[in-house]
Amino acid sequence: MPTYLIETPHTMEECAWSLKQILDHGTQMLDKFNWGCMDDEHRGWAIVEAANKFEAQDIIPTILRSKARIIELQKFTADEVRAFHAR
């Protein structure tokens, strides 16, 4: 199953509200996220497995989706990296 990085940016003013939106979807949802807020980087990041980007988007509370970014992540083997540089 593909792996996705979900990034949910928010402003300092939206911080407590954004965290509450995630918590309102359950403590399991809150546990998926890491936050940069205490370092003045008001974003949350989660790495999730989903069938596709649309399923990954469904993980995000609706009110936060318009600002969210969803990035499909890949892992490369050492042989693949060597092949990239051999081209």
N, CA, C and O atoms as a GROMACS GRO file, in nm:
protein
  348
    1MET      N    1   0.085  -0.118   0.000
    1MET     CA    2   0.000   0.000   0.000
    1MET      C    3   0.090   0.124   0.000
    1MET      O    4   0.189   0.128   0.073
    2PRO      N    5   0.056   0.224  -0.080
    2PRO     CA    6   0.136   0.346  -0.084
    2PRO      C    7   0.140   0.419   0.050
    2PRO      O    8   0.048   0.408   0.132
    3THR      N    9   0.248   0.494   0.071
    3THR     CA   10   0.267   0.573   0.191
    3THR      C   11   0.262   0.720   0.152
    3THR      O   12   0.318   0.760   0.050
    4TYR      N   13   0.196   0.801   0.234
    4TYR     CA   14   0.179   0.943   0.206
    4TYR      C   15   0.221   1.027   0.326
    4TYR      O   16   0.200   0.989   0.441
    5LEU      N   17   0.281   1.141   0.296
    5LEU     CA   18   0.308   1.243   0.396
    5LEU      C   19   0.196   1.344   0.386
    5LEU      O   20   0.170   1.400   0.279
    6ILE      N   21   0.130   1.368   0.496
    6ILE     CA   22   0.025   1.470   0.503
    6ILE      C   23   0.080   1.587   0.581
    6ILE      O   24   0.131   1.571   0.692
    7GLU      N   25   0.071   1.705   0.522
    7GLU     CA   26   0.116   1.827   0.589
    7GLU      C   27  -0.004   1.920   0.605
    7GLU      O   28  -0.073   1.950   0.508
    8THR      N   29  -0.028   1.964   0.728
    8THR     CA   30  -0.140   2.054   0.755
    8THR      C   31  -0.088   2.184   0.815
    8THR      O   32  -0.067   2.193   0.936
    9PRO      N   33  -0.066   2.286   0.731
    9PRO     CA   34  -0.018   2.414   0.783
    9PRO      C   35  -0.130   2.496   0.846
    9PRO      O   36  -0.248   2.483   0.810
   10HIS      N   37  -0.092   2.579   0.939
   10HIS     CA   38  -0.186   2.672   1.002
   10HIS      C   39  -0.106   2.789   1.058
   10HIS      O   40   0.016   2.780   1.076
   11THR      N   41  -0.173   2.896   1.085
   11THR     CA   42  -0.107   3.013   1.144
   11THR      C   43  -0.099   2.997   1.296
   11THR      O   44  -0.162   2.909   1.354
   12MET      N   45  -0.020   3.083   1.359
   12MET     CA   46  -0.011   3.082   1.504
   12MET      C   47  -0.150   3.106   1.566
   12MET      O   48  -0.185   3.046   1.667
   13GLU      N   49  -0.227   3.192   1.503
   13GLU     CA   50  -0.361   3.223   1.554
   13GLU      C   51  -0.455   3.103   1.540
   13GLU      O   52  -0.547   3.088   1.620
   14GLU      N   53  -0.433   3.020   1.440
   14GLU     CA   54  -0.518   2.902   1.416
   14GLU      C   55  -0.471   2.778   1.491
   14GLU      O   56  -0.535   2.674   1.484
   15CYS      N   57  -0.359   2.789   1.560
   15CYS     CA   58  -0.291   2.672   1.616
   15CYS      C   59  -0.382   2.588   1.707
   15CYS      O   60  -0.405   2.470   1.677
   16ALA      N   61  -0.433   2.644   1.813
   16ALA     CA   62  -0.515   2.567   1.908
   16ALA      C   63  -0.638   2.510   1.837
   16ALA      O   64  -0.678   2.396   1.862
   17TRP      N   65  -0.697   2.590   1.751
   17TRP     CA   66  -0.815   2.546   1.676
   17TRP      C   67  -0.782   2.427   1.586
   17TRP      O   68  -0.858   2.331   1.580
   18SER      N   69  -0.668   2.433   1.514
   18SER     CA   70  -0.628   2.324   1.424
   18SER      C   71  -0.602   2.195   1.501
   18SER      O   72  -0.645   2.088   1.460
   19LEU      N   73  -0.533   2.207   1.612
   19LEU     CA   74  -0.507   2.089   1.695
   19LEU      C   75  -0.639   2.028   1.744
   19LEU      O   76  -0.653   1.905   1.748
   20LYS      N   77  -0.733   2.112   1.779
   20LYS     CA   78  -0.863   2.064   1.827
   20LYS      C   79  -0.938   1.992   1.715
   20LYS      O   80  -1.009   1.894   1.741
   21GLN      N   81  -0.926   2.040   1.591
   21GLN     CA   82  -0.991   1.974   1.478
   21GLN      C   83  -0.940   1.831   1.463
   21GLN      O   84  -1.017   1.739   1.436
   22ILE      N   85  -0.810   1.814   1.479
   22ILE     CA   86  -0.751   1.680   1.471
   22ILE      C   87  -0.798   1.595   1.589
   22ILE      O   88  -0.840   1.481   1.571
   23LEU      N   89  -0.792   1.650   1.709
   23LEU     CA   90  -0.835   1.577   1.828
   23LEU      C   91  -0.982   1.537   1.820
   23LEU      O   92  -1.019   1.428   1.865
   24ASP      N   93  -1.065   1.622   1.763
   24ASP     CA   94  -1.208   1.590   1.749
   24ASP      C   95  -1.232   1.465   1.666
   24ASP      O   96  -1.340   1.406   1.672
   25HIS      N   97  -1.132   1.424   1.588
   25HIS     CA   98  -1.142   1.301   1.509
   25HIS      C   99  -1.085   1.181   1.585
   25HIS      O  100  -1.072   1.072   1.529
   26GLY      N  101  -1.050   1.202   1.711
   26GLY     CA  102  -1.007   1.092   1.797
   26GLY      C  103  -0.860   1.100   1.834
   26GLY      O  104  -0.780   1.159   1.762
   27THR      N  105  -0.827   1.038   1.946
   27THR     CA  106  -0.689   1.039   1.991
   27THR      C  107  -0.600   0.959   1.897
   27THR      O  108  -0.480   0.986   1.888
   28GLN      N  109  -0.657   0.859   1.826
   28GLN     CA  110  -0.578   0.784   1.730
   28GLN      C  111  -0.532   0.876   1.617
   28GLN      O  112  -0.421   0.862   1.567
   29MET      N  113  -0.617   0.969   1.577
   29MET     CA  114  -0.580   1.067   1.474
   29MET      C  115  -0.471   1.158   1.526
   29MET      O  116  -0.373   1.184   1.455
   30LEU      N  117  -0.486   1.208   1.646
   30LEU     CA  118  -0.386   1.296   1.705
   30LEU      C  119  -0.251   1.224   1.714
   30LEU      O  120  -0.146   1.285   1.693
   31ASP      N  121  -0.253   1.096   1.746
   31ASP     CA  122  -0.130   1.017   1.757
   31ASP      C  123  -0.056   1.003   1.624
   31ASP      O  124   0.065   0.978   1.624
   32LYS      N  125  -0.125   1.018   1.512
   32LYS     CA  126  -0.061   1.005   1.381
   32LYS      C  127   0.024   1.126   1.347
   32LYS      O  128   0.114   1.117   1.264
   33PHE      N  129  -0.003   1.240   1.410
   33PHE     CA  130   0.060   1.366   1.374
   33PHE      C  131   0.176   1.404   1.464
   33PHE      O  132   0.176   1.374   1.583
   34ASN      N  133   0.273   1.469   1.404
   34ASN     CA  134   0.383   1.537   1.474
   34ASN      C  135   0.369   1.685   1.440
   34ASN      O  136   0.325   1.721   1.330
   35TRP      N  137   0.406   1.769   1.534
   35TRP     CA  138   0.381   1.912   1.520
   35TRP      C  139   0.509   1.993   1.535
   35TRP      O  140   0.597   1.957   1.613
   36GLY      N  141   0.519   2.103   1.459
   36GLY     CA  142   0.632   2.193   1.469
   36GLY      C  143   0.600   2.320   1.544
   36GLY      O  144   0.682   2.411   1.551
   37CYS      N  145   0.481   2.328   1.601
   37CYS     CA  146   0.431   2.452   1.661
   37CYS      C  147   0.520   2.508   1.772
   37CYS      O  148   0.536   2.629   1.783
   38MET      N  149   0.577   2.422   1.853
   38MET     CA  150   0.659   2.470   1.965
   38MET      C  151   0.791   2.529   1.916
   38MET      O  152   0.862   2.593   1.993
   39ASP      N  153   0.825   2.507   1.790
   39ASP     CA  154   0.944   2.565   1.729
   39ASP      C  155   0.904   2.675   1.630
   39ASP      O  156   0.981   2.711   1.541
   40ASP      N  157   0.782   2.728   1.647
   40ASP     CA  158   0.727   2.835   1.565
   40ASP      C  159   0.712   2.794   1.417
   40ASP      O  160   0.716   2.880   1.329
   41GLU      N  161   0.696   2.667   1.392
   41GLU     CA  162   0.668   2.615   1.258
   41GLU      C  163   0.529   2.553   1.268
   41GLU      O  164   0.515   2.435   1.301
   42HIS      N  165   0.427   2.632   1.238
   42HIS     CA  166   0.290   2.590   1.263
   42HIS      C  167   0.239   2.499   1.151
   42HIS      O  168   0.170   2.540   1.059
   43ARG      N  169   0.278   2.373   1.166
   43ARG     CA  170   0.240   2.267   1.072
   43ARG      C  171   0.232   2.136   1.149
   43ARG      O  172   0.300   2.115   1.249
   44GLY      N  173   0.146   2.050   1.098
   44GLY     CA  174   0.141   1.913   1.147
   44GLY      C  175   0.178   1.821   1.033
   44GLY      O  176   0.147   1.849   0.917
   45TRP      N  177   0.246   1.710   1.066
   45TRP     CA  178   0.284   1.612   0.965
   45TRP      C  179   0.242   1.473   1.012
   45TRP      O  180   0.258   1.438   1.129
   46ALA      N  181   0.190   1.397   0.920
   46ALA     CA  182   0.156   1.257   0.949
   46ALA      C  183   0.202   1.174   0.831
   46ALA      O  184   0.194   1.217   0.716
   47ILE      N  185   0.249   1.054   0.860
   47ILE     CA  186   0.282   0.958   0.755
   47ILE      C  187   0.182   0.844   0.768
   47ILE      O  188   0.173   0.779   0.872
   48VAL      N  189   0.107   0.822   0.661
   48VAL     CA  190  -0.001   0.724   0.664
   48VAL      C  191   0.006   0.633   0.541
   48VAL      O  192   0.062   0.670   0.438
   49GLU      N  193  -0.052   0.517   0.554
   49GLU     CA  194  -0.070   0.429   0.440
   49GLU      C  195  -0.214   0.443   0.394
   49GLU      O  196  -0.306   0.444   0.475
   50ALA      N  197  -0.232   0.453   0.263
   50ALA     CA  198  -0.365   0.465   0.205
   50ALA      C  199  -0.361   0.409   0.063
   50ALA      O  200  -0.254   0.403   0.001
   51ALA      N  201  -0.475   0.370   0.012
   51ALA     CA  202  -0.482   0.312  -0.122
   51ALA      C  203  -0.445   0.414  -0.229
   51ALA      O  204  -0.390   0.378  -0.333
   52ASN      N  205  -0.476   0.543  -0.204
   52ASN     CA  206  -0.448   0.649  -0.300
   52ASN      C  207  -0.457   0.784  -0.229
   52ASN      O  208  -0.487   0.790  -0.110
   53LYS      N  209  -0.430   0.893  -0.303
   53LYS     CA  210  -0.431   1.027  -0.243
   53LYS      C  211  -0.569   1.065  -0.191
   53LYS      O  212  -0.581   1.134  -0.091
   54PHE      N  213  -0.674   1.019  -0.261
   54PHE     CA  214  -0.809   1.053  -0.216
   54PHE      C  215  -0.839   0.989  -0.080
   54PHE      O  216  -0.902   1.052   0.005
   55GLU      N  217  -0.794   0.865  -0.061
   55GLU     CA  218  -0.812   0.800   0.069
   55GLU      C  219  -0.728   0.870   0.175
   55GLU      O  220  -0.772   0.885   0.289
   56ALA      N  221  -0.609   0.910   0.141
   56ALA     CA  222  -0.524   0.984   0.235
   56ALA      C  223  -0.589   1.116   0.272
   56ALA      O  224  -0.584   1.158   0.388
   57GLN      N  225  -0.650   1.182   0.177
   57GLN     CA  226  -0.719   1.310   0.203
   57GLN      C  227  -0.835   1.290   0.300
   57GLN      O  228  -0.864   1.378   0.381
   58ASP      N  229  -0.901   1.176   0.291
   58ASP     CA  230  -1.014   1.150   0.380
   58ASP      C  231  -0.973   1.142   0.526
   58ASP      O  232  -1.058   1.154   0.615
   59ILE      N  233  -0.845   1.122   0.552
   59ILE     CA  234  -0.795   1.116   0.689
   59ILE      C  235  -0.798   1.255   0.753
   59ILE      O  236  -0.814   1.268   0.875
   60ILE      N  237  -0.783   1.358   0.672
   60ILE     CA  238  -0.773   1.495   0.720
   60ILE      C  239  -0.913   1.549   0.749
   60ILE      O  240  -1.003   1.532   0.667
   61PRO      N  241  -0.934   1.614   0.864
   61PRO     CA  242  -1.064   1.676   0.889
   61PRO      C  243  -1.100   1.772   0.774
   61PRO      O  244  -1.015   1.847   0.726
   62THR      N  245  -1.222   1.767   0.731
   62THR     CA  246  -1.269   1.843   0.614
   62THR      C  247  -1.229   1.990   0.621
   62THR      O  248  -1.188   2.046   0.519
   63ILE      N  249  -1.240   2.051   0.736
   63ILE     CA  250  -1.213   2.195   0.750
   63ILE      C  251  -1.065   2.228   0.726
   63ILE      O  252  -1.032   2.343   0.696
   64LEU      N  253  -0.976   2.130   0.738
   64LEU     CA  254  -0.832   2.154   0.719
   64LEU      C  255  -0.782   2.114   0.580
   64LEU      O  256  -0.667   2.141   0.546
   65ARG      N  257  -0.865   2.051   0.500
   65ARG     CA  258  -0.821   1.995   0.372
   65ARG      C  259  -0.775   2.098   0.270
   65ARG      O  260  -0.686   2.069   0.191
   66SER      N  261  -0.833   2.217   0.270
   66SER     CA  262  -0.801   2.314   0.165
   66SER      C  263  -0.654   2.360   0.173
   66SER      O  264  -0.597   2.398   0.070
   67LYS      N  265  -0.595   2.356   0.290
   67LYS     CA  266  -0.455   2.398   0.305
   67LYS      C  267  -0.358   2.280   0.307
   67LYS      O  268  -0.237   2.299   0.296
   68ALA      N  269  -0.410   2.161   0.321
   68ALA     CA  270  -0.325   2.043   0.338
   68ALA      C  271  -0.253   2.006   0.209
   68ALA      O  272  -0.301   2.031   0.098
   69ARG      N  273  -0.135   1.946   0.226
   69ARG     CA  274  -0.060   1.888   0.114
   69ARG      C  275  -0.047   1.739   0.140
   69ARG      O  276  -0.026   1.695   0.253
   70ILE      N  277  -0.061   1.662   0.033
   70ILE     CA  278  -0.046   1.518   0.043
   70ILE      C  279   0.059   1.477  -0.058
   70ILE      O  280   0.046   1.505  -0.178
   71ILE      N  281   0.163   1.411  -0.011
   71ILE     CA  282   0.277   1.376  -0.096
   71ILE      C  283   0.298   1.226  -0.086
   71ILE      O  284   0.315   1.171   0.023
   72GLU      N  285   0.297   1.159  -0.202
   72GLU     CA  286   0.326   1.016  -0.202
   72GLU      C  287   0.476   0.997  -0.181
   72GLU      O  288   0.558   1.059  -0.250
   73LEU      N  289   0.512   0.912  -0.087
   73LEU     CA  290   0.652   0.887  -0.054
   73LEU      C  291   0.700   0.759  -0.121
   73LEU      O  292   0.623   0.664  -0.139
   74GLN      N  293   0.826   0.759  -0.155
   74GLN     CA  294   0.889   0.642  -0.217
   74GLN      C  295   1.014   0.607  -0.139
   74GLN      O  296   1.077   0.695  -0.079
   75LYS      N  297   1.049   0.482  -0.139
   75LYS     CA  298   1.179   0.437  -0.089
   75LYS      C  299   1.256   0.386  -0.209
   75LYS      O  300   1.198   0.329  -0.301
   76PHE      N  301   1.386   0.405  -0.207
   76PHE     CA  302   1.472   0.358  -0.315
   76PHE      C  303   1.573   0.261  -0.258
   76PHE      O  304   1.621   0.278  -0.146
   77THR      N  305   1.605   0.162  -0.336
   77THR     CA  306   1.712   0.070  -0.298
   77THR      C  307   1.845   0.132  -0.340
   77THR      O  308   1.849   0.225  -0.419
   78ALA      N  309   1.952   0.078  -0.285
   78ALA     CA  310   2.085   0.127  -0.322
   78ALA      C  311   2.108   0.108  -0.472
   78ALA      O  312   2.167   0.195  -0.536
   79ASP      N  313   2.063  -0.003  -0.528
   79ASP     CA  314   2.080  -0.028  -0.672
   79ASP      C  315   2.004   0.074  -0.756
   79ASP      O  316   2.053   0.118  -0.860
   80GLU      N  317   1.886   0.113  -0.712
   80GLU     CA  318   1.809   0.215  -0.786
   80GLU      C  319   1.882   0.349  -0.784
   80GLU      O  320   1.887   0.418  -0.886
   81VAL      N  321   1.937   0.385  -0.671
   81VAL     CA  322   2.011   0.512  -0.661
   81VAL      C  323   2.133   0.510  -0.753
   81VAL      O  324   2.161   0.607  -0.823
   82ARG      N  325   2.204   0.399  -0.752
   82ARG     CA  326   2.320   0.387  -0.841
   82ARG      C  327   2.278   0.397  -0.987
   82ARG      O  328   2.349   0.458  -1.067
   83ALA      N  329   2.165   0.338  -1.022
   83ALA     CA  330   2.114   0.342  -1.158
   83ALA      C  331   2.077   0.486  -1.198
   83ALA      O  332   2.099   0.525  -1.313
   84PHE      N  333   2.022   0.563  -1.107
   84PHE     CA  334   1.986   0.703  -1.136
   84PHE      C  335   2.112   0.782  -1.175
   84PHE      O  336   2.110   0.862  -1.268
   85HIS      N  337   2.219   0.757  -1.104
   85HIS     CA  338   2.343   0.832  -1.127
   85HIS      C  339   2.424   0.778  -1.246
   85HIS      O  340   2.515   0.845  -1.294
   86ALA      N  341   2.390   0.661  -1.291
   86ALA     CA  342   2.460   0.602  -1.406
   86ALA      C  343   2.404   0.655  -1.538
   86ALA      O  344   2.467   0.638  -1.642
   87ARG      N  345   2.290   0.717  -1.533
   87ARG     CA  346   2.225   0.767  -1.657
   87ARG      C  347   2.295   0.886  -1.713
   87ARG      O  348   2.254   0.940  -1.816
   0.00000   0.00000   0.00000
